[in-house]
Each structure stands twice: as C-alpha cells, then as structure tokens.
Amino acid sequence: MSDVTIPGGKIRAFVERIENLDTEMLELSEQKKEVFAEAKGDGFDVKILKEIIKLRKQDQEERDERESMLDLYMRAMEQAGSEKVAKAA
C-alpha cells in the first residue's frame, strides 16, 4: 500500500456540512408544506399556486412558446374530434 494520507478531518467537515444542508432542506420543505396548507385553508387551489410558481421560474419567451404549443395541440385535438363527428354523421 502506498503512503497516501487521507485528510480525515477535511472529509468529516464536508460530510457534516452536507448533512447540515440536508437537515436545512428538510426544514425548508416542511415550512413550504405549511405555507401550502395555510393557503389551502384560506381557500386557494394549491395546484394552481404550484403552477404559478413553475411559470414564474420560466422566462417570458419560454412561457410564450409553451403556451403556443399547448394552444396548437388543443386546436388539433378539437379539429380531430370534429372530423370524427362529421364522419359518423
């Protein structure tokens, strides 16, 4: 075996920092759940709030493109549905 020394103290420090961050993330996640529960208690639709948060993370161009594609797909489905009805008649 070679004479490589592993800095155990430094490894421990990294591990402990990561563990602390994991704990903080769990606490923040719990706080987030509480805020959603509060919003729901006030009569707000949590799914809609989550969608708003998701949209706010996107830039305007990305949102516009997604909206256009959604509209295009919806119109295509509606058109295909009306074609089925016309063929059945």
C-alpha positions as CSV (number, residue, x, y, z in Angstrom):
1,M,0.0,0.0,0.0
2,S,1.3,3.5,-0.8
3,D,2.0,6.2,1.8
4,V,-1.0,8.4,0.8
5,T,-2.6,10.2,3.7
6,I,-6.3,10.9,3.6
7,P,-7.3,14.1,5.3
8,G,-10.0,12.6,7.6
9,G,-10.7,15.9,9.3
10,K,-11.4,17.6,6.0
11,I,-13.6,14.7,4.8
12,R,-15.6,14.8,8.1
13,A,-16.1,18.6,7.6
14,F,-17.5,18.1,4.1
15,V,-19.8,15.3,5.3
16,E,-21.1,17.3,8.2
17,R,-21.7,20.4,6.1
18,I,-23.7,18.3,3.6
19,E,-25.6,16.7,6.5
20,N,-26.4,20.1,7.8
21,L,-27.6,21.3,4.4
22,D,-29.8,18.1,4.2
23,T,-31.3,19.0,7.5
24,E,-32.0,22.6,6.5
25,M,-33.6,21.4,3.2
26,L,-35.9,19.1,5.2
27,E,-36.9,22.0,7.5
28,L,-37.5,24.3,4.5
29,S,-39.6,21.6,2.8
30,E,-41.7,21.3,6.0
31,Q,-42.1,25.1,6.0
32,K,-43.2,25.1,2.4
33,K,-45.8,22.4,3.1
34,E,-47.1,24.6,6.0
35,V,-47.4,27.6,3.7
36,F,-49.3,25.5,1.1
37,A,-51.6,24.1,3.9
38,E,-52.2,27.7,5.1
39,A,-53.1,28.8,1.5
40,K,-55.4,25.8,1.1
41,G,-57.0,26.7,4.4
42,D,-57.7,30.2,3.1
43,G,-59.5,28.6,0.1
44,F,-56.7,28.8,-2.5
45,D,-56.1,26.0,-5.0
46,V,-52.7,24.6,-4.2
47,K,-52.2,23.1,-7.7
48,I,-52.8,26.5,-9.2
49,L,-50.3,28.1,-6.9
50,K,-47.7,25.5,-7.8
51,E,-48.4,26.1,-11.5
52,I,-47.9,29.9,-10.9
53,I,-44.6,29.2,-9.2
54,K,-43.5,26.9,-12.0
55,L,-44.4,29.6,-14.6
56,R,-42.6,32.3,-12.7
57,K,-39.4,30.3,-12.9
58,Q,-39.6,30.3,-16.7
59,D,-38.6,33.3,-18.8
60,Q,-41.3,35.0,-20.8
61,E,-40.1,33.6,-24.1
62,E,-40.2,30.0,-22.8
63,R,-43.7,30.6,-21.3
64,D,-45.0,32.1,-24.6
65,E,-43.6,29.1,-26.6
66,R,-45.1,26.6,-24.2
67,E,-48.5,28.4,-24.4
68,S,-48.4,28.4,-28.2
69,M,-47.6,24.7,-28.3
70,L,-50.4,24.0,-25.8
71,D,-52.9,26.0,-27.9
72,L,-51.7,24.3,-31.1
73,Y,-52.2,20.8,-29.6
74,M,-55.6,21.7,-28.2
75,R,-56.8,23.1,-31.5
76,A,-55.5,20.0,-33.3
77,M,-57.4,17.7,-30.9
78,E,-60.6,19.7,-31.3
79,Q,-60.3,19.6,-35.0
80,A,-59.7,15.8,-35.0
81,G,-62.7,15.4,-32.7
82,S,-65.0,17.4,-35.1
83,E,-63.7,15.4,-38.0
84,K,-64.7,12.2,-36.2
85,V,-68.2,13.6,-35.6
86,A,-68.6,14.6,-39.2
87,K,-67.6,11.1,-40.4
88,A,-70.0,9.4,-38.0
89,A,-72.9,11.5,-39.3
